Amino acid sequence: ARAALVPAAVPAAVSEVSAMLGKNMAKFCSGAFVPGQVPAGSEHLDPLLSSCPTSAPPCGPGGGLDERLFYIYTSGTTGMPKAAIVVHSRYLRIAAFGYYGYRLRPEDVLYTCLPLYHAAGWWPPAPGPPLLPPGLPFLLLASSSSLASLCCPLVVQYIGELCRFLLRQPVREAEARHCVRLALGNGLRAGIWEEFRSRFRIQQIGEFYGATECNCSLANLDGKVRGGHGGALGACGFTSRLLPNVYPVRLLKVREGSTELLRDPAGLCVPCAPGEPGLLVGQIQQQDPLRRFDGYLSPGATSSKIATDVLRQGDQAYVSGDVLVMDEFGYLYFRERSGEGFRWRGENVSSSEVEAALSRLLGQAEVAVYGVEVPGVEGKAGMAAIADPMAKVNPNALYQELQKVLPAYARPVFLRLLPQVDTTGTFKIQKFRLQQEGFDPQQTSDRLYFLDPRQGSYLPLELPLYQRIQAGTAAL
């Protein structure tokens, strides 16, 4: 970002994150501008706005709901980021569903620290016709201590990692003195769901699932705990098991270790039973604004996300690339991201992008990048298996170069240096065995390394360090 806009009433919140702002980033304050109380180097925005034209710019010719509104890049969950097509009807549907589904109000203020270049950041302030609410006011902040200082109706937006970071903060008397009634977001683990809700006294958790381009968005609209059944605790959505065709999303079986859909003798996909993890798909009906799939600018990228002959001959479905599981009530729970991506530190990491960077730095060496589970931590930590038959790779010299080409969340937490990387007969890298063995030094004699964030270097990963990581006593 080139600029940051914050209310002048919350300078403490800005000071907490000022060190993370780029040196060339312009800072603007709106509201009461008192020198010495606003962030250093900030400029008063209000006079600049007052000198701007007050009339709306001329509008172009009106378009239909099926016409393109804009393009937005996907976050690269299952490969490289792609320019997704957003039509008018999709934009209005997302805004309307979020507003009415979670019973938002015109006077609500949305408190978010999510980047606005993701789709999650642009739907809340969406203006619209009388059918929709006026644009919700929103604050772009990243402070763990300023919620209590705001005295307006608040809806907060989260990712699961953010909730865990907040729970790690010391308990403060003021943390429950707020006007937050609803927390919206995704990735909140069932293990901390109720602790987060009760500690911060949030009336409702609104967990949801979605992707920039998908036609199979899900939402947990009740956010309550259902007795002894667990129910909505940790669920990202719900679909009726009695009337499945009302919202035609399905979980389908895939071949182990891949995203290839399994087929029955008739050539159709195999649905999952409750409790079985499966790939989420949404049936495509282009005449239905809720079921259409507009794809990407690249026709090839669009076709790669469409499966045919799914539930009946000739039908089509959007393939999400995400594995979920459904309980006996119809609640759906996110399990993992399949394919060429995983989630770490609240960001989607593209395995292919990291592989390309590593291979380039290592003279086109064979590299396999994948996510591995770490006990007690959301998402999956990045691990890179590097073909190093001559033992020439210096992990810390490599890390110095990685800092120049990859963001912190995309740098592998674990390294595995081995004689060669497993490949198929067509020279495609095989990751299944590597993922199964993870970073356990008892499973392999290959050289393993762990990225210590405190020392800023890779350390040899031997059994004592592995046990500390498993116990949650080693910082990641």
C-alpha positions as CSV (number, residue, x, y, z in Angstrom):
1,A,0.0,0.0,0.0
2,R,1.1,3.6,-0.7
3,A,-1.0,5.3,1.9
4,A,-2.7,4.6,5.3
5,L,-5.9,6.3,6.5
6,V,-6.8,6.2,10.1
7,P,-9.1,8.2,12.4
8,A,-7.3,10.9,14.4
9,A,-9.0,9.6,17.6
10,V,-6.9,6.4,17.8
11,P,-3.3,7.5,17.6
12,A,-2.3,4.8,20.0
13,A,-3.4,2.1,17.6
14,V,-1.4,3.6,14.8
15,S,1.7,3.9,17.0
16,E,1.6,0.2,17.7
17,V,2.0,-0.6,14.0
18,S,4.0,2.4,12.8
19,A,7.2,0.3,12.7
20,M,5.6,-2.0,10.2
21,L,4.5,0.8,7.8
22,G,6.8,1.4,4.8
23,K,9.1,4.4,5.0
24,N,7.6,5.9,1.9
25,M,4.0,5.3,2.9
26,A,1.9,8.5,3.2
27,K,-0.1,8.8,6.4
28,F,-3.4,10.7,6.5
29,C,-5.6,11.5,9.5
30,S,-9.3,12.4,9.4
31,G,-11.1,14.1,12.3
32,A,-9.7,16.4,15.0
33,F,-6.1,17.2,14.0
34,V,-4.1,18.1,17.0
35,P,-0.3,18.3,16.4
36,G,1.6,16.2,18.8
37,Q,-1.3,13.8,19.3
38,V,-1.6,12.5,15.8
39,P,0.9,10.0,14.3
40,A,4.2,11.7,13.4
41,G,4.5,12.6,9.7
42,S,0.7,12.4,9.1
43,E,-1.2,14.9,7.0
44,H,-4.7,16.3,7.7
45,L,-7.0,14.7,5.1
46,D,-10.1,16.8,5.8
47,P,-8.9,20.0,4.1
48,L,-7.8,18.0,1.1
49,L,-11.2,16.4,0.8
50,S,-13.0,19.8,1.1
51,S,-11.2,21.0,-1.9
52,C,-12.3,18.1,-4.0
53,P,-15.4,18.2,-6.3
54,T,-18.6,17.4,-4.5
55,S,-20.6,16.3,-7.6
56,A,-20.5,12.7,-8.8
57,P,-18.4,12.1,-11.9
58,P,-20.3,11.3,-15.1
59,C,-21.5,7.8,-15.3
60,G,-21.1,5.6,-18.4
61,P,-23.9,3.8,-20.1
62,G,-25.8,1.5,-17.8
63,G,-25.1,-2.2,-17.8
64,G,-26.9,-5.3,-16.9
65,L,-26.4,-7.4,-13.8
66,D,-24.5,-10.0,-15.8
67,E,-21.9,-7.5,-17.1
68,R,-18.4,-7.3,-15.7
69,L,-17.9,-4.9,-12.8
70,F,-14.2,-5.4,-12.1
71,Y,-11.4,-7.9,-11.8
72,I,-9.7,-8.9,-8.6
73,Y,-6.8,-11.2,-8.1
74,T,-7.4,-14.4,-6.2
75,S,-5.1,-15.1,-3.2
76,G,-3.3,-18.0,-4.9
77,T,-4.7,-20.8,-2.7
78,T,-4.4,-23.5,-5.4
79,G,-1.7,-22.0,-7.6
80,M,-0.6,-18.7,-8.8
81,P,-3.0,-15.7,-8.3
82,K,-5.4,-15.3,-11.1
83,A,-7.5,-12.3,-12.2
84,A,-11.1,-13.3,-11.3
85,I,-14.1,-11.8,-13.1
86,V,-16.6,-10.1,-10.8
87,V,-20.0,-9.2,-12.4
88,H,-22.5,-6.8,-11.0
89,S,-24.8,-9.6,-9.7
90,R,-22.1,-11.3,-7.8
91,Y,-21.0,-8.1,-6.1
92,L,-24.5,-7.3,-5.1
93,R,-25.2,-10.9,-3.9
94,I,-22.1,-10.9,-1.7
95,A,-23.0,-7.5,-0.1
96,A,-26.6,-8.4,0.3
97,F,-26.0,-11.8,1.8
98,G,-23.4,-10.6,4.3
99,Y,-25.6,-7.7,5.4
100,Y,-28.9,-9.5,5.7
101,G,-27.6,-13.0,6.6
102,Y,-25.7,-11.7,9.6
103,R,-28.4,-9.0,10.4
104,L,-26.0,-6.0,10.1
105,R,-27.4,-2.5,10.6
106,P,-26.8,0.8,8.9
107,E,-25.3,2.3,12.0
108,D,-22.7,-0.6,12.4
109,V,-19.0,0.2,12.1
110,L,-16.9,-2.7,10.8
111,Y,-13.5,-2.9,12.5
112,T,-11.0,-4.8,10.2
113,C,-7.3,-5.2,9.9
114,L,-7.5,-7.4,6.8
115,P,-5.8,-6.2,3.6
116,L,-8.2,-4.6,1.2
117,Y,-6.7,-6.3,-1.8
118,H,-8.5,-9.5,-0.7
119,A,-12.1,-10.0,-1.5
120,A,-12.9,-10.1,2.2
121,G,-11.8,-6.5,2.5
122,W,-14.0,-4.9,-0.1
123,W,-17.5,-6.3,0.4
124,P,-18.3,-4.7,3.8
125,P,-18.4,-1.0,2.6
126,A,-20.3,-1.9,-0.5
127,P,-22.8,0.8,-1.5
128,G,-25.9,-0.2,-3.4
129,P,-29.4,0.6,-4.5
130,P,-32.3,0.9,-2.0
131,L,-32.4,-2.9,-1.8
132,L,-29.0,-2.8,-0.1
133,P,-27.8,-0.9,3.0
134,P,-25.8,2.3,2.7
135,G,-22.1,1.6,2.8
136,L,-21.0,0.5,6.2
137,P,-18.5,2.8,7.9
138,F,-15.3,0.9,8.5
139,L,-11.9,1.4,10.2
140,L,-8.7,0.0,8.9
141,L,-6.7,-0.8,12.1
142,A,-4.3,-3.4,13.4
143,S,-4.3,-2.9,17.1
144,S,-5.0,-5.4,19.9
145,S,-5.7,-2.8,22.5
146,S,-7.9,-0.1,21.0
147,L,-11.3,-1.9,20.6
148,A,-12.3,-0.8,24.1
149,S,-11.8,2.8,23.3
150,L,-14.4,2.8,20.5
151,C,-18.0,3.5,21.7
152,C,-20.0,2.8,18.5
153,P,-21.8,-0.4,17.4
154,L,-19.0,-2.6,16.2
155,V,-18.8,-5.7,14.0
156,V,-15.2,-7.0,14.0
157,Q,-13.6,-9.0,11.2
158,Y,-11.1,-11.7,11.9
159,I,-9.0,-14.5,10.7
160,G,-8.3,-17.5,13.0
161,E,-4.7,-16.6,13.6
162,L,-5.7,-13.1,14.8
163,C,-8.0,-14.6,17.4
164,R,-5.2,-16.8,18.7
165,F,-2.8,-13.8,18.9
166,L,-5.4,-11.9,20.9
167,L,-5.9,-14.8,23.3
168,R,-2.1,-14.7,24.0
169,Q,-2.3,-11.1,25.2
170,P,-2.5,-10.6,29.0
171,V,-6.0,-10.2,30.4
172,R,-7.0,-6.6,30.7
173,E,-9.9,-5.2,32.6
174,A,-10.9,-3.0,29.6
175,E,-11.0,-5.8,27.0
176,A,-14.6,-6.7,27.7
177,R,-15.8,-3.0,27.8
178,H,-16.7,-2.7,24.2
179,C,-19.7,-2.6,21.9
180,V,-18.8,-5.6,19.8
181,R,-21.8,-7.8,19.1
182,L,-20.6,-9.8,16.1
183,A,-17.3,-11.2,14.9
184,L,-17.1,-12.1,11.2
185,G,-14.4,-14.1,9.5
186,N,-12.9,-17.5,8.8
187,G,-10.3,-19.8,10.2
188,L,-11.4,-19.8,13.9
189,R,-10.4,-23.2,15.2
190,A,-13.0,-25.1,17.2
191,G,-10.5,-25.5,20.0
192,I,-10.4,-21.8,20.8
193,W,-13.9,-20.8,19.5
194,E,-15.7,-20.7,22.8
195,E,-12.7,-19.4,24.8
196,F,-12.4,-16.4,22.3
197,R,-16.1,-15.7,22.5
198,S,-16.4,-15.9,26.3
199,R,-13.2,-14.0,27.2
200,F,-14.0,-11.1,24.9
201,R,-17.8,-11.3,25.5
202,I,-18.7,-11.4,21.9
203,Q,-22.4,-12.2,21.4
204,Q,-22.1,-14.1,18.1
205,I,-19.4,-15.6,15.9
206,G,-20.1,-15.5,12.2
207,E,-17.7,-18.0,10.6
208,F,-17.9,-18.3,6.8
209,Y,-16.3,-19.9,3.8
210,G,-15.7,-18.4,0.5
211,A,-13.3,-17.6,-2.4
212,T,-13.1,-14.6,-4.7
213,E,-14.6,-16.5,-7.6
214,C,-16.5,-19.4,-6.1
215,N,-20.2,-20.3,-6.4
216,C,-20.2,-22.4,-3.2
217,S,-19.9,-19.9,-0.4
218,L,-21.0,-21.1,3.0
219,A,-21.9,-19.3,6.3
220,N,-22.5,-20.3,9.9
221,L,-25.4,-17.9,10.7
222,D,-26.2,-19.1,14.2
223,G,-22.7,-19.3,15.7
224,K,-24.0,-21.2,18.7
225,V,-22.8,-24.3,20.5
226,R,-25.2,-27.2,20.1
227,G,-25.4,-29.2,23.3
228,G,-23.5,-32.4,23.4
229,H,-23.3,-32.7,19.6
230,G,-20.8,-29.9,19.0
231,G,-23.1,-28.5,16.3
232,A,-21.9,-25.2,14.9
233,L,-18.8,-25.0,17.1
234,G,-16.1,-24.4,14.5
235,A,-18.4,-24.8,11.5
236,C,-17.9,-22.6,8.5
237,G,-21.3,-23.2,7.0
238,F,-24.4,-25.3,6.7
239,T,-26.4,-27.0,4.0
240,S,-29.6,-28.9,4.4
241,R,-29.4,-32.7,4.2
242,L,-33.2,-32.9,3.8
243,L,-33.3,-30.5,0.8
244,P,-29.8,-30.7,-0.7
245,N,-30.9,-29.2,-4.1
246,V,-31.9,-25.9,-2.5
247,Y,-28.3,-25.0,-2.4
248,P,-26.4,-27.5,-4.6
249,V,-23.0,-27.8,-3.0
250,R,-21.4,-31.2,-2.5
251,L,-18.4,-32.9,-1.0
252,L,-16.9,-35.4,-3.4
253,K,-14.3,-38.1,-2.8
254,V,-10.8,-37.7,-4.3
255,R,-7.9,-40.0,-4.8
256,E,-5.6,-40.1,-1.8
257,G,-2.8,-37.6,-2.0
258,S,-4.3,-35.8,-5.0
259,T,-7.2,-33.6,-6.1
260,E,-8.4,-36.1,-8.7
261,L,-12.1,-36.8,-8.3
262,L,-13.1,-40.5,-7.9
263,R,-15.6,-41.8,-10.3
264,D,-18.2,-44.7,-10.0
265,P,-18.7,-47.3,-12.8
266,A,-21.1,-44.9,-14.5
267,G,-18.4,-42.2,-14.7
268,L,-20.0,-39.9,-12.1
269,C,-18.4,-38.5,-9.0
270,V,-18.8,-40.1,-5.7
271,P,-20.4,-38.0,-2.9
272,C,-19.1,-38.2,0.6
273,A,-21.1,-39.5,3.6
274,P,-21.3,-37.5,6.8
275,G,-17.9,-37.6,8.6
276,E,-15.9,-38.3,5.4
277,P,-13.7,-35.5,4.1
278,G,-14.2,-34.5,0.6
279,L,-13.5,-31.8,-2.1
280,L,-16.1,-29.0,-2.0
281,V,-17.8,-28.3,-5.4
282,G,-20.7,-26.1,-6.4
283,Q,-23.0,-27.0,-9.3
284,I,-22.9,-24.5,-12.1
285,Q,-26.1,-23.0,-13.5
286,Q,-25.1,-19.9,-15.6
287,Q,-28.7,-18.6,-15.7
288,D,-28.9,-18.5,-11.9
289,P,-27.0,-15.5,-10.3
290,L,-26.3,-17.7,-7.2
291,R,-25.0,-20.7,-9.2
292,R,-23.1,-19.1,-12.0
293,F,-19.3,-19.3,-12.4
294,D,-17.7,-16.5,-14.3
295,G,-14.1,-17.7,-14.0
296,Y,-11.0,-15.8,-14.8
297,L,-9.5,-13.7,-17.6
298,S,-7.5,-16.8,-18.7
299,P,-9.8,-19.3,-20.4
300,G,-7.4,-22.1,-19.5
301,A,-7.5,-21.1,-15.8
302,T,-11.3,-21.1,-16.0
303,S,-11.6,-24.5,-17.5
304,S,-9.2,-26.0,-15.0
305,K,-11.7,-25.2,-12.2
306,I,-14.7,-26.9,-13.9
307,A,-15.5,-30.6,-13.5
308,T,-18.1,-32.3,-15.8
309,D,-20.4,-35.3,-15.3
310,V,-20.4,-34.7,-11.6
311,L,-23.8,-35.9,-10.3
312,R,-25.4,-36.6,-13.7
313,Q,-24.2,-36.8,-17.3
314,G,-23.5,-33.4,-18.8
315,D,-23.6,-31.3,-15.7
316,Q,-20.8,-29.0,-14.5
317,A,-19.4,-28.0,-11.2
318,Y,-16.9,-25.5,-9.8
319,V,-14.1,-27.3,-8.0
320,S,-13.0,-25.3,-5.0
321,G,-9.7,-27.1,-4.3
322,D,-10.6,-27.2,-0.5
323,V,-11.4,-30.3,1.6
324,L,-14.2,-30.0,4.1
325,V,-16.2,-32.5,6.2
326,M,-19.9,-32.5,7.0
327,D,-21.5,-33.7,10.2
328,E,-24.8,-35.5,10.6
329,F,-26.7,-32.2,11.0
330,G,-25.4,-30.6,7.8
331,Y,-22.8,-28.3,9.3
332,L,-19.6,-28.1,7.3
333,Y,-16.1,-27.8,8.7
334,F,-13.0,-26.7,6.9
335,R,-10.3,-29.5,6.9
336,E,-7.5,-28.4,4.6
337,R,-6.5,-26.8,1.3
338,S,-5.7,-29.3,-1.4
339,G,-3.6,-28.9,-4.5
340,E,-0.8,-26.3,-4.8
341,G,-1.4,-24.2,-1.8
342,F,-1.9,-24.0,2.0
343,R,-2.6,-21.4,4.6
344,W,0.0,-20.0,7.0
345,R,-0.1,-16.9,9.3
346,G,-3.4,-15.8,7.8
347,E,-2.1,-15.8,4.3
348,N,-2.5,-18.2,1.4
349,V,0.8,-19.6,0.2
350,S,1.3,-20.8,-3.3
351,S,3.5,-23.9,-3.4
352,S,4.3,-23.3,-7.0
353,E,5.4,-19.8,-6.4
354,V,7.8,-20.8,-3.5
355,E,9.1,-23.7,-5.6
356,A,9.9,-21.4,-8.4
357,A,11.8,-18.9,-6.2
358,L,13.8,-21.7,-4.5
359,S,14.6,-23.4,-7.7
360,R,15.8,-20.2,-9.3
361,L,18.0,-19.4,-6.3
362,L,19.5,-22.9,-6.3
363,G,20.3,-23.1,-10.0
364,Q,17.1,-24.8,-11.1
365,A,17.4,-27.6,-8.5
366,E,14.4,-29.9,-8.0
367,V,12.2,-28.5,-5.2
368,A,9.0,-29.7,-3.6
369,V,7.1,-27.3,-1.3
370,Y,4.2,-28.4,0.8
371,G,2.4,-27.7,4.1
372,V,2.9,-29.7,7.2
373,E,0.8,-29.6,10.4
374,V,2.3,-28.3,13.6
375,P,0.4,-29.2,16.8
376,G,-1.6,-26.3,18.3
377,V,-1.1,-24.0,15.3
378,E,-3.6,-22.9,12.7
379,G,-2.9,-23.7,9.1
380,K,0.2,-25.5,7.8
381,A,3.8,-24.5,8.1
382,G,5.7,-24.4,4.8
383,M,8.3,-27.1,4.2
384,A,10.7,-27.4,1.3
385,A,12.3,-30.6,0.1
386,I,15.4,-29.8,-1.9
387,A,17.4,-32.1,-4.1
388,D,21.0,-31.7,-2.8
389,P,23.0,-34.8,-3.9
390,M,26.4,-33.1,-3.4
391,A,25.5,-31.5,0.0
392,K,26.3,-28.0,-1.4
393,V,23.2,-26.1,-0.1
394,N,23.9,-23.7,2.8
395,P,20.5,-23.2,4.5
396,N,21.4,-19.8,6.1
397,A,22.9,-18.4,2.9
398,L,19.7,-19.5,1.2
399,Y,17.6,-17.8,3.9
400,Q,19.4,-14.5,3.2
401,E,18.4,-14.7,-0.4
402,L,14.8,-15.8,0.4
403,Q,14.3,-12.7,2.5
404,K,14.8,-10.7,-0.7
405,V,12.3,-12.5,-2.9
406,L,9.6,-14.0,-0.6
407,P,7.4,-12.4,2.1
408,A,7.9,-13.8,5.6
409,Y,4.8,-16.0,5.6
410,A,5.9,-17.7,2.4
411,R,9.5,-18.6,3.6
412,P,9.7,-22.3,4.4
413,V,9.7,-23.0,8.2
414,F,11.3,-26.4,7.6
415,L,13.9,-27.6,5.1
416,R,14.6,-31.1,4.0
417,L,17.8,-31.7,2.0
418,L,17.8,-35.1,0.3
419,P,19.6,-36.8,-2.6
420,Q,16.7,-36.5,-5.0
421,V,13.0,-35.6,-5.0
422,D,10.5,-38.3,-5.9
423,T,8.9,-37.9,-9.3
424,T,6.4,-39.7,-11.4
425,G,7.1,-41.3,-14.8
426,T,6.2,-38.0,-16.4
427,F,8.7,-36.2,-14.1
428,K,6.0,-34.6,-11.9
429,I,7.1,-34.1,-8.3
430,Q,5.4,-36.5,-5.8
431,K,4.7,-34.9,-2.4
432,F,2.5,-37.4,-0.7
433,R,5.3,-39.4,1.0
434,L,7.1,-36.2,2.0
435,Q,3.9,-34.8,3.6
436,Q,3.3,-38.0,5.5
437,E,6.8,-38.0,7.0
438,G,6.6,-34.3,7.8
439,F,9.5,-32.8,9.8
440,D,10.0,-35.8,12.1
441,P,13.8,-36.7,12.2
442,Q,12.8,-40.3,13.2
443,Q,11.1,-40.8,9.8
444,T,14.1,-40.0,7.7
445,S,17.9,-39.8,7.6
446,D,17.8,-36.7,5.4
447,R,19.1,-33.4,6.7
448,L,16.3,-31.4,8.4
449,Y,16.3,-27.7,9.4
450,F,14.0,-25.5,11.4
451,L,13.7,-21.7,10.9
452,D,14.1,-20.1,14.3
453,P,12.4,-16.7,14.1
454,R,14.3,-15.4,17.1
455,Q,17.7,-16.1,15.7
456,G,16.7,-15.5,12.1
457,S,18.4,-18.6,10.9
458,Y,17.9,-22.3,10.1
459,L,18.9,-24.7,12.9
460,P,19.6,-28.4,12.5
461,L,16.3,-30.2,13.4
462,E,17.2,-33.0,15.7
463,L,15.0,-35.0,18.1
464,P,15.2,-32.6,21.1
465,L,14.2,-29.7,19.0
466,Y,11.5,-31.7,17.3
467,Q,10.0,-32.7,20.7
468,R,9.9,-29.0,21.7
469,I,8.1,-28.1,18.6
470,Q,5.6,-30.9,19.2
471,A,5.1,-29.7,22.7
472,G,4.5,-26.1,21.6
473,T,7.5,-24.7,23.5
474,A,9.5,-23.7,20.5
475,A,8.6,-20.3,18.9
476,L,7.5,-20.5,15.3
